[in-house]
Amino acid sequence: MTTHIGLLGCGTVGAAVAEMLLTEKTLLARRSGQTLALKRILIRDRAKARSPAIPTTLYTTNPDDILNDPEIRIVVEVMGGVNPAKTFSLRALKAGKLLVTANKHLLALHGAQIFRAAAQADSCVGFEASCGGAIPIVLALTRGLVANEIQQVVGIVNGTCNYILSEMSATGKSYSVALAEAQAAGFAEPDPTLDVTGGDSAHKLAILAALAFGGQVPFGRIHVSGINHIDDMDLRFGRELGYVCKLLAIAEKHGQSISLRVHPTFIARQHLLGNVNGSFNAIAVVGHVSGQTIYYGRGAGGRPTASAVLADIVEAAMGTAPLLFKKLPLLNHRAALRILPIENVSSRHYLRMQVLDRPGMLHQITGILGQRGISLAAMVQHEARNDQYVPLVIMTHAAPDGNVVEALTKIDRLRGIRSPTRHIRVIDPPF
């Protein structure tokens, strides 16, 4: 029996999915027992140059050619963005079709509605490609680790940011130079805002946290800061202290609450995540039975993402995806998770101040930190040269985030402090 497929979108990922469906038929049939046939591809512009491996007869600019075709069983949404992807996805589900999507933006903001529509239609949503590209993290969280109470998810989930930070750390390049090189190499978009400000990572974290902790994630409650203000001086001091900087997406359980945050983070150089470089992604999951498991691979790009899309297509065609979607509570989000504000999250902190080299400054700084219960774990101050101001680096013991922010607000008002203090959070094992 042949399963017909309609593809919504033919950008980088969509083209890779189409090519694989056309050229890897034998492999897919041998490994899955399914005969898959690509019937239609929705595009916006017929004049745009496209892959010569895809017959032009497959293209249409009319979504009804896919959504209203009774022969098409599986609809694959790889358009990106919220609209019209949301409208088309809901129409596909209402028509009784099985949905596969790589759209983390859509699921992060409207996943509950999409999943509810799938349940009402006795259908399913396959979304492995929405988080981590080729990394089978959805499979791991929903099946592989189903016997675990998940305690923590920590991930490098944006290849653009990881490439930039890796280049800055390895070569001493500035942020602007590393970003320009990432764009020239095709690792960063012409407009990289969503990546470098942490938004893309936050979309993925919303999905991962919903799976890990079994509830709806209020996207607006995720604390998000990006790498666009990272200074290469801080990466050098981090190396001196034994750390590397990564943009991490972190979800942690704190009793009955969950903390959700995306921010630049110092992690120990010897940890596996500290050695994930270039455009690669990695996600560490801590379960109460499994302990820590780590998933590593290419987190973006046409073919790696298409690999995950094809896996979802095969499961939908086999009938396992609809059954799993119906039976597994993790895939039917319930009440919203209780979110712990970042102000109440305790961690260690890296602080760098530009301090006037005069007696009494260190006493004032440590006094302000001490008033808010923040103790020092390490301190680095190099000899002043040709400047009255010197960098003072402080590594704290664990302290609530809100206390640190309050202390820095007061420290930055001191006479003798030049420019705002640089603040990077630090994460330690068990992750």
GINORUR-V820642 format. One record per residue. N is the residue number from 1. RES is the residue in one letter. SS is DSSP state (H for helix, E for strand, L for the rest). PHI is phi in radians with two decimals (* if undefined). PSI is psi as a letter, one per 30 degrees, with the letter a starting at -180 (* if undefined). Layout:
n->N res->RES ss->SS phi->PHI psi->PSI
n->N res->RES ss->SS phi->PHI psi->PSI
This chain:
n->1 res->M ss->L phi->* psi->k
n->2 res->T ss->E phi->-1.71 psi->k
n->3 res->T ss->E phi->-1.81 psi->k
n->4 res->H ss->E phi->-1.59 psi->k
n->5 res->I ss->E phi->-2.22 psi->k
n->6 res->G ss->E phi->-2.00 psi->k
n->7 res->L ss->E phi->-1.97 psi->k
n->8 res->L ss->E phi->-1.72 psi->j
n->9 res->G ss->L phi->1.91 psi->k
n->10 res->C ss->L phi->-2.52 psi->h
n->11 res->G ss->L phi->-1.45 psi->b
n->12 res->T ss->H phi->-1.02 psi->e
n->13 res->V ss->H phi->-1.30 psi->e
n->14 res->G ss->H phi->-1.02 psi->e
n->15 res->A ss->H phi->-1.12 psi->e
n->16 res->A ss->H phi->-1.15 psi->e
n->17 res->V ss->H phi->-1.10 psi->e
n->18 res->A ss->H phi->-1.06 psi->e
n->19 res->E ss->H phi->-1.08 psi->e
n->20 res->M ss->H phi->-1.16 psi->e
n->21 res->L ss->H phi->-1.10 psi->e
n->22 res->L ss->H phi->-1.48 psi->e
n->23 res->T ss->H phi->-1.76 psi->f
n->24 res->E ss->L phi->-1.93 psi->g
n->25 res->K ss->H phi->-1.00 psi->e
n->26 res->T ss->H phi->-1.13 psi->e
n->27 res->L ss->H phi->-1.06 psi->e
n->28 res->L ss->H phi->-1.09 psi->e
n->29 res->A ss->H phi->-1.16 psi->e
n->30 res->R ss->H phi->-1.18 psi->e
n->31 res->R ss->H phi->-1.47 psi->f
n->32 res->S ss->H phi->-2.10 psi->f
n->33 res->G ss->L phi->1.34 psi->g
n->34 res->Q ss->L phi->-1.92 psi->k
n->35 res->T ss->E phi->-1.77 psi->j
n->36 res->L ss->E phi->-1.92 psi->k
n->37 res->A ss->E phi->-2.28 psi->k
n->38 res->L ss->E phi->-1.40 psi->j
n->39 res->K ss->E phi->-1.78 psi->e
n->40 res->R ss->E phi->-2.56 psi->k
n->41 res->I ss->E phi->-2.28 psi->k
n->42 res->L ss->E phi->-1.45 psi->k
n->43 res->I ss->L phi->-2.25 psi->l
n->44 res->R ss->L phi->-1.63 psi->e
n->45 res->D ss->L phi->-2.32 psi->j
n->46 res->R ss->L phi->-1.21 psi->f
n->47 res->A ss->L phi->-1.37 psi->f
n->48 res->K ss->L phi->-1.23 psi->k
n->49 res->A ss->L phi->-1.15 psi->k
n->50 res->R ss->L phi->-2.38 psi->l
n->51 res->S ss->L phi->-1.03 psi->k
n->52 res->P ss->L phi->-1.19 psi->f
n->53 res->A ss->L phi->-1.35 psi->f
n->54 res->I ss->L phi->-1.86 psi->j
n->55 res->P ss->L phi->-1.06 psi->k
n->56 res->T ss->H phi->-1.16 psi->f
n->57 res->T ss->H phi->-1.16 psi->f
n->58 res->L ss->H phi->-1.39 psi->f
n->59 res->Y ss->E phi->-1.38 psi->k
n->60 res->T ss->E phi->-2.54 psi->l
n->61 res->T ss->L phi->-1.84 psi->g
n->62 res->N ss->L phi->-1.89 psi->j
n->63 res->P ss->L phi->-1.07 psi->f
n->64 res->D ss->H phi->-1.10 psi->f
n->65 res->D ss->H phi->-1.11 psi->f
n->66 res->I ss->H phi->-1.81 psi->e
n->67 res->L ss->H phi->-1.24 psi->f
n->68 res->N ss->L phi->-1.83 psi->g
n->69 res->D ss->L phi->-1.51 psi->j
n->70 res->P ss->L phi->-1.17 psi->f
n->71 res->E ss->L phi->-1.36 psi->f
n->72 res->I ss->E phi->-1.37 psi->j
n->73 res->R ss->E phi->-1.65 psi->e
n->74 res->I ss->E phi->-2.08 psi->k
n->75 res->V ss->E phi->-1.91 psi->k
n->76 res->V ss->E phi->-1.93 psi->j
n->77 res->E ss->E phi->-1.72 psi->j
n->78 res->V ss->L phi->-2.30 psi->h
n->79 res->M ss->L phi->-1.40 psi->e
n->80 res->G ss->L phi->1.41 psi->l
n->81 res->G ss->L phi->1.27 psi->a
n->82 res->V ss->L phi->-1.67 psi->e
n->83 res->N ss->L phi->-2.15 psi->k
n->84 res->P ss->L phi->-1.55 psi->g
n->85 res->A ss->H phi->-1.00 psi->e
n->86 res->K ss->H phi->-1.11 psi->e
n->87 res->T ss->H phi->-1.03 psi->e
n->88 res->F ss->H phi->-1.16 psi->e
n->89 res->S ss->H phi->-1.12 psi->e
n->90 res->L ss->H phi->-1.15 psi->e
n->91 res->R ss->H phi->-1.11 psi->e
n->92 res->A ss->H phi->-1.08 psi->e
n->93 res->L ss->H phi->-1.17 psi->e
n->94 res->K ss->H phi->-1.09 psi->e
n->95 res->A ss->L phi->-1.40 psi->g
n->96 res->G ss->L phi->1.50 psi->g
n->97 res->K ss->L phi->-1.52 psi->l
n->98 res->L ss->E phi->-1.55 psi->k
n->99 res->L ss->E phi->-1.92 psi->k
n->100 res->V ss->E phi->-2.14 psi->k
n->101 res->T ss->E phi->-2.44 psi->k
n->102 res->A ss->L phi->-1.91 psi->g
n->103 res->N ss->L phi->-1.61 psi->j
n->104 res->K ss->H phi->-1.19 psi->e
n->105 res->H ss->H phi->-1.08 psi->e
n->106 res->L ss->H phi->-1.09 psi->e
n->107 res->L ss->H phi->-1.23 psi->e
n->108 res->A ss->H phi->-1.12 psi->e
n->109 res->L ss->H phi->-1.61 psi->e
n->110 res->H ss->H phi->-2.30 psi->g
n->111 res->G ss->H phi->-1.02 psi->e
n->112 res->A ss->H phi->-1.06 psi->e
n->113 res->Q ss->H phi->-1.17 psi->e
n->114 res->I ss->H phi->-1.12 psi->e
n->115 res->F ss->H phi->-1.16 psi->e
n->116 res->R ss->H phi->-1.13 psi->e
n->117 res->A ss->H phi->-1.11 psi->e
n->118 res->A ss->H phi->-1.15 psi->e
n->119 res->A ss->H phi->-1.13 psi->e
n->120 res->Q ss->H phi->-1.14 psi->e
n->121 res->A ss->L phi->-1.58 psi->g
n->122 res->D ss->L phi->0.97 psi->h
n->123 res->S ss->L phi->-2.04 psi->a
n->124 res->C ss->L phi->-2.79 psi->l
n->125 res->V ss->E phi->-2.24 psi->k
n->126 res->G ss->E phi->-1.72 psi->k
n->127 res->F ss->L phi->-2.49 psi->g
n->128 res->E ss->H phi->-0.96 psi->e
n->129 res->A ss->H phi->-1.30 psi->f
n->130 res->S ss->H phi->-1.32 psi->f
n->131 res->C ss->L phi->-2.35 psi->j
n->132 res->G ss->L phi->1.49 psi->g
n->133 res->G ss->L phi->0.99 psi->c
n->134 res->A ss->L phi->-1.34 psi->f
n->135 res->I ss->L phi->-1.26 psi->k
n->136 res->P ss->L phi->-1.43 psi->i
n->137 res->I ss->H phi->-1.36 psi->e
n->138 res->V ss->H phi->-1.14 psi->e
n->139 res->L ss->H phi->-1.01 psi->e
n->140 res->A ss->H phi->-1.11 psi->e
n->141 res->L ss->H phi->-1.25 psi->e
n->142 res->T ss->H phi->-1.57 psi->f
n->143 res->R ss->H phi->-2.16 psi->e
n->144 res->G ss->H phi->-1.06 psi->e
n->145 res->L ss->L phi->-1.96 psi->g
n->146 res->V ss->L phi->-1.11 psi->f
n->147 res->A ss->L phi->-1.44 psi->g
n->148 res->N ss->L phi->-1.89 psi->k
n->149 res->E ss->L phi->-1.52 psi->j
n->150 res->I ss->E phi->-1.29 psi->k
n->151 res->Q ss->E phi->-1.74 psi->e
n->152 res->Q ss->E phi->-2.80 psi->k
n->153 res->V ss->E phi->-2.23 psi->k
n->154 res->V ss->E phi->-2.28 psi->k
n->155 res->G ss->E phi->-2.40 psi->k
n->156 res->I ss->E phi->-1.64 psi->j
n->157 res->V ss->L phi->-2.12 psi->g
n->158 res->N ss->L phi->-2.31 psi->j
n->159 res->G ss->H phi->-1.18 psi->e
n->160 res->T ss->H phi->-1.06 psi->e
n->161 res->C ss->H phi->-1.13 psi->e
n->162 res->N ss->H phi->-1.17 psi->e
n->163 res->Y ss->H phi->-1.09 psi->e
n->164 res->I ss->H phi->-1.08 psi->e
n->165 res->L ss->H phi->-1.14 psi->e
n->166 res->S ss->H phi->-1.11 psi->e
n->167 res->E ss->H phi->-1.15 psi->e
n->168 res->M ss->H phi->-1.09 psi->e
n->169 res->S ss->H phi->-1.22 psi->e
n->170 res->A ss->H phi->-1.36 psi->e
n->171 res->T ss->H phi->-2.08 psi->f
n->172 res->G ss->L phi->1.39 psi->g
n->173 res->K ss->L phi->-1.16 psi->l
n->174 res->S ss->L phi->-1.32 psi->l
n->175 res->Y ss->H phi->-1.02 psi->e
n->176 res->S ss->H phi->-1.12 psi->e
n->177 res->V ss->H phi->-1.18 psi->e
n->178 res->A ss->H phi->-1.11 psi->e
n->179 res->L ss->H phi->-1.13 psi->e
n->180 res->A ss->H phi->-1.05 psi->e
n->181 res->E ss->H phi->-1.20 psi->e
n->182 res->A ss->H phi->-1.11 psi->e
n->183 res->Q ss->H phi->-1.16 psi->e
n->184 res->A ss->H phi->-1.13 psi->e
n->185 res->A ss->L phi->-1.48 psi->f
n->186 res->G ss->L phi->1.49 psi->g
n->187 res->F ss->L phi->-1.50 psi->f
n->188 res->A ss->L phi->-2.25 psi->k
n->189 res->E ss->L phi->-1.24 psi->l
n->190 res->P ss->L phi->-0.95 psi->e
n->191 res->D ss->L phi->-1.91 psi->j
n->192 res->P ss->L phi->-1.57 psi->g
n->193 res->T ss->H phi->-0.95 psi->e
n->194 res->L ss->H phi->-1.05 psi->e
n->195 res->D ss->H phi->-1.29 psi->e
n->196 res->V ss->H phi->-1.28 psi->f
n->197 res->T ss->L phi->-1.55 psi->f
n->198 res->G ss->L phi->1.65 psi->f
n->199 res->G ss->H phi->-1.10 psi->e
n->200 res->D ss->H phi->-1.08 psi->e
n->201 res->S ss->H phi->-1.12 psi->e
n->202 res->A ss->H phi->-1.16 psi->e
n->203 res->H ss->H phi->-1.02 psi->e
n->204 res->K ss->H phi->-1.19 psi->e
n->205 res->L ss->H phi->-1.10 psi->e
n->206 res->A ss->H phi->-1.03 psi->e
n->207 res->I ss->H phi->-1.23 psi->e
n->208 res->L ss->H phi->-1.09 psi->e
n->209 res->A ss->H phi->-1.18 psi->e
n->210 res->A ss->H phi->-1.06 psi->e
n->211 res->L ss->H phi->-1.27 psi->e
n->212 res->A ss->H phi->-1.18 psi->e
n->213 res->F ss->H phi->-2.00 psi->g
n->214 res->G ss->L phi->1.18 psi->h
n->215 res->G ss->L phi->-2.83 psi->l
n->216 res->Q ss->E phi->-1.42 psi->k
n->217 res->V ss->L phi->-1.82 psi->j
n->218 res->P ss->L phi->-1.26 psi->j
n->219 res->F ss->H phi->-0.99 psi->e
n->220 res->G ss->H phi->-1.17 psi->f
n->221 res->R ss->H phi->-1.61 psi->f
n->222 res->I ss->L phi->-1.41 psi->k
n->223 res->H ss->E phi->-1.33 psi->k
n->224 res->V ss->E phi->-2.30 psi->k
n->225 res->S ss->L phi->-2.47 psi->k
n->226 res->G ss->L phi->-1.89 psi->a
n->227 res->I ss->L phi->-1.78 psi->g
n->228 res->N ss->L phi->-1.24 psi->f
n->229 res->H ss->L phi->-2.05 psi->g
n->230 res->I ss->L phi->-1.24 psi->k
n->231 res->D ss->L phi->-1.89 psi->k
n->232 res->D ss->H phi->-1.06 psi->f
n->233 res->M ss->H phi->-1.07 psi->e
n->234 res->D ss->H phi->-1.22 psi->e
n->235 res->L ss->H phi->-1.16 psi->e
n->236 res->R ss->H phi->-1.17 psi->e
n->237 res->F ss->H phi->-1.12 psi->e
n->238 res->G ss->H phi->-1.03 psi->e
n->239 res->R ss->H phi->-1.04 psi->e
n->240 res->E ss->H phi->-1.05 psi->e
n->241 res->L ss->H phi->-1.62 psi->f
n->242 res->G ss->L phi->1.68 psi->g
n->243 res->Y ss->E phi->-2.18 psi->l
n->244 res->V ss->E phi->-2.16 psi->l
n->245 res->C ss->E phi->-1.81 psi->k
n->246 res->K ss->E phi->-2.34 psi->k
n->247 res->L ss->E phi->-1.44 psi->j
n->248 res->L ss->E phi->-1.93 psi->k
n->249 res->A ss->E phi->-1.78 psi->k
n->250 res->I ss->E phi->-2.22 psi->k
n->251 res->A ss->E phi->-2.19 psi->k
n->252 res->E ss->E phi->-2.34 psi->k
n->253 res->K ss->E phi->-1.58 psi->k
n->254 res->H ss->E phi->-2.27 psi->i
n->255 res->G ss->L phi->1.12 psi->c
n->256 res->Q ss->L phi->-1.65 psi->g
n->257 res->S ss->E phi->-1.99 psi->l
n->258 res->I ss->E phi->-2.20 psi->k
n->259 res->S ss->E phi->-1.75 psi->k
n->260 res->L ss->E phi->-2.30 psi->k
n->261 res->R ss->E phi->-2.71 psi->k
n->262 res->V ss->E phi->-2.21 psi->k
n->263 res->H ss->E phi->-2.89 psi->l
n->264 res->P ss->E phi->-1.05 psi->k
n->265 res->T ss->E phi->-2.49 psi->k
n->266 res->F ss->E phi->-1.50 psi->k
n->267 res->I ss->E phi->-2.28 psi->l
n->268 res->A ss->E phi->-1.05 psi->k
n->269 res->R ss->L phi->-1.02 psi->e
n->270 res->Q ss->L phi->-1.42 psi->f
n->271 res->H ss->L phi->-1.22 psi->k
n->272 res->L ss->H phi->-1.00 psi->e
n->273 res->L ss->H phi->-1.13 psi->f
n->274 res->G ss->H phi->-1.20 psi->f
n->275 res->N ss->H phi->-1.90 psi->g
n->276 res->V ss->L phi->-1.57 psi->j
n->277 res->N ss->L phi->-2.14 psi->l
n->278 res->G ss->L phi->1.14 psi->b
n->279 res->S ss->L phi->-1.57 psi->g
n->280 res->F ss->E phi->-1.29 psi->l
n->281 res->N ss->E phi->-2.01 psi->l
n->282 res->A ss->E phi->-2.71 psi->k
n->283 res->I ss->E phi->-2.30 psi->k
n->284 res->A ss->E phi->-1.77 psi->k
n->285 res->V ss->E phi->-2.18 psi->k
n->286 res->V ss->E phi->-1.93 psi->j
n->287 res->G ss->E phi->-1.95 psi->l
n->288 res->H ss->L phi->-1.26 psi->f
n->289 res->V ss->L phi->-1.81 psi->e
n->290 res->S ss->L phi->-1.29 psi->f
n->291 res->G ss->E phi->1.27 psi->b
n->292 res->Q ss->E phi->-1.53 psi->k
n->293 res->T ss->E phi->-2.19 psi->k
n->294 res->I ss->E phi->-2.25 psi->k
n->295 res->Y ss->E phi->-2.12 psi->k
n->296 res->Y ss->E phi->-2.29 psi->k
n->297 res->G ss->E phi->2.93 psi->a
n->298 res->R ss->E phi->-1.35 psi->k
n->299 res->G ss->L phi->-1.66 psi->g
n->300 res->A ss->L phi->-2.73 psi->l
n->301 res->G ss->L phi->1.76 psi->l
n->302 res->G ss->H phi->-1.04 psi->e
n->303 res->R ss->H phi->-1.24 psi->e
n->304 res->P ss->H phi->-1.01 psi->e
n->305 res->T ss->H phi->-1.19 psi->e
n->306 res->A ss->H phi->-1.08 psi->e
n->307 res->S ss->H phi->-1.01 psi->e
n->308 res->A ss->H phi->-1.23 psi->e
n->309 res->V ss->H phi->-1.07 psi->e
n->310 res->L ss->H phi->-1.10 psi->e
n->311 res->A ss->H phi->-1.06 psi->e
n->312 res->D ss->H phi->-1.17 psi->e
n->313 res->I ss->H phi->-1.06 psi->e
n->314 res->V ss->H phi->-1.09 psi->e
n->315 res->E ss->H phi->-1.11 psi->e
n->316 res->A ss->H phi->-1.17 psi->e
n->317 res->A ss->H phi->-1.14 psi->e
n->318 res->M ss->H phi->-1.28 psi->f
n->319 res->G ss->L phi->1.62 psi->f
n->320 res->T ss->H phi->-1.31 psi->e
n->321 res->A ss->H phi->-1.13 psi->e
n->322 res->P ss->H phi->-1.07 psi->e
n->323 res->L ss->H phi->-1.13 psi->e
n->324 res->L ss->H phi->-1.11 psi->e
n->325 res->F ss->H phi->-1.05 psi->e
n->326 res->K ss->H phi->-1.29 psi->e
n->327 res->K ss->H phi->-1.60 psi->f
n->328 res->L ss->L phi->-1.57 psi->j
n->329 res->P ss->H phi->-1.02 psi->e
n->330 res->L ss->H phi->-1.02 psi->f
n->331 res->L ss->H phi->-1.62 psi->g
n->332 res->N ss->L phi->-2.17 psi->i
n->333 res->H ss->L phi->-1.02 psi->k
n->334 res->R ss->L phi->-1.91 psi->b
n->335 res->A ss->L phi->-1.17 psi->l
n->336 res->A ss->E phi->-1.15 psi->k
n->337 res->L ss->L phi->-1.20 psi->k
n->338 res->R ss->L phi->-1.46 psi->j
n->339 res->I ss->E phi->-1.75 psi->k
n->340 res->L ss->L phi->-1.53 psi->k
n->341 res->P ss->L phi->-1.05 psi->k
n->342 res->I ss->H phi->-1.07 psi->f
n->343 res->E ss->H phi->-1.01 psi->f
n->344 res->N ss->H phi->-1.72 psi->g
n->345 res->V ss->L phi->-1.54 psi->k
n->346 res->S ss->E phi->-1.67 psi->k
n->347 res->S ss->E phi->-2.75 psi->l
n->348 res->R ss->E phi->-1.48 psi->l
n->349 res->H ss->E phi->-2.42 psi->k
n->350 res->Y ss->E phi->-1.76 psi->k
n->351 res->L ss->E phi->-2.23 psi->k
n->352 res->R ss->E phi->-2.20 psi->k
n->353 res->M ss->E phi->-2.05 psi->k
n->354 res->Q ss->E phi->-1.68 psi->j
n->355 res->V ss->E phi->-1.96 psi->k
n->356 res->L ss->E phi->-1.14 psi->k
n->357 res->D ss->L phi->-1.39 psi->i
n->358 res->R ss->L phi->-2.57 psi->l
n->359 res->P ss->L phi->-1.07 psi->k
n->360 res->G ss->L phi->1.67 psi->f
n->361 res->M ss->H phi->-1.14 psi->e
n->362 res->L ss->H phi->-1.09 psi->e
n->363 res->H ss->H phi->-1.09 psi->e
n->364 res->Q ss->H phi->-1.11 psi->e
n->365 res->I ss->H phi->-1.13 psi->e
n->366 res->T ss->H phi->-1.17 psi->f
n->367 res->G ss->H phi->-1.14 psi->e
n->368 res->I ss->H phi->-1.13 psi->e
n->369 res->L ss->H phi->-1.10 psi->e
n->370 res->G ss->H phi->-1.11 psi->e
n->371 res->Q ss->H phi->-1.07 psi->f
n->372 res->R ss->L phi->-1.85 psi->g
n->373 res->G ss->L phi->1.25 psi->g
n->374 res->I ss->L phi->-1.84 psi->j
n->375 res->S ss->L phi->-1.82 psi->l
n->376 res->L ss->E phi->-1.61 psi->k
n->377 res->A ss->E phi->-1.78 psi->e
n->378 res->A ss->E phi->-2.80 psi->l
n->379 res->M ss->E phi->-2.58 psi->k
n->380 res->V ss->E phi->-2.29 psi->k
n->381 res->Q ss->E phi->-2.45 psi->j
n->382 res->H ss->L phi->-1.48 psi->l
n->383 res->E ss->L phi->-1.09 psi->k
n->384 res->A ss->L phi->-1.21 psi->k
n->385 res->R ss->L phi->-2.44 psi->j
n->386 res->N ss->L phi->1.04 psi->g
n->387 res->D ss->L phi->-2.78 psi->k
n->388 res->Q ss->L phi->-1.29 psi->f
n->389 res->Y ss->E phi->-1.76 psi->k
n->390 res->V ss->E phi->-2.22 psi->k
n->391 res->P ss->E phi->-1.31 psi->k
n->392 res->L ss->E phi->-2.00 psi->j
n->393 res->V ss->E phi->-1.89 psi->k
n->394 res->I ss->E phi->-2.15 psi->k
n->395 res->M ss->E phi->-1.90 psi->k
n->396 res->T ss->E phi->-1.65 psi->l
n->397 res->H ss->L phi->-1.34 psi->l
n->398 res->A ss->L phi->-1.05 psi->k
n->399 res->A ss->E phi->-2.66 psi->k
n->400 res->P ss->E phi->-1.04 psi->k
n->401 res->D ss->H phi->-1.00 psi->e
n->402 res->G ss->H phi->-1.07 psi->e
n->403 res->N ss->H phi->-1.11 psi->e
n->404 res->V ss->H phi->-1.16 psi->e
n->405 res->V ss->H phi->-1.08 psi->e
n->406 res->E ss->H phi->-1.07 psi->e
n->407 res->A ss->H phi->-1.10 psi->e
n->408 res->L ss->H phi->-1.16 psi->e
n->409 res->T ss->H phi->-1.04 psi->e
n->410 res->K ss->H phi->-1.30 psi->e
n->411 res->I ss->H phi->-1.09 psi->e
n->412 res->D ss->L phi->-1.19 psi->f
n->413 res->R ss->L phi->-1.55 psi->f
n->414 res->L ss->L phi->-1.16 psi->k
n->415 res->R ss->L phi->-1.23 psi->k
n->416 res->G ss->L phi->1.92 psi->f
n->417 res->I ss->E phi->-1.95 psi->k
n->418 res->R ss->E phi->-1.89 psi->k
n->419 res->S ss->E phi->1.24 psi->l
n->420 res->P ss->E phi->-1.08 psi->k
n->421 res->T ss->E phi->-1.14 psi->k
n->422 res->R ss->E phi->-1.43 psi->k
n->423 res->H ss->E phi->-2.30 psi->j
n->424 res->I ss->E phi->-2.26 psi->k
n->425 res->R ss->E phi->-1.32 psi->l
n->426 res->V ss->E phi->-2.14 psi->k
n->427 res->I ss->L phi->-2.10 psi->k
n->428 res->D ss->L phi->-2.03 psi->l
n->429 res->P ss->L phi->-0.88 psi->l
n->430 res->P ss->L phi->-1.48 psi->f
n->431 res->F ss->L phi->-1.12 psi->*
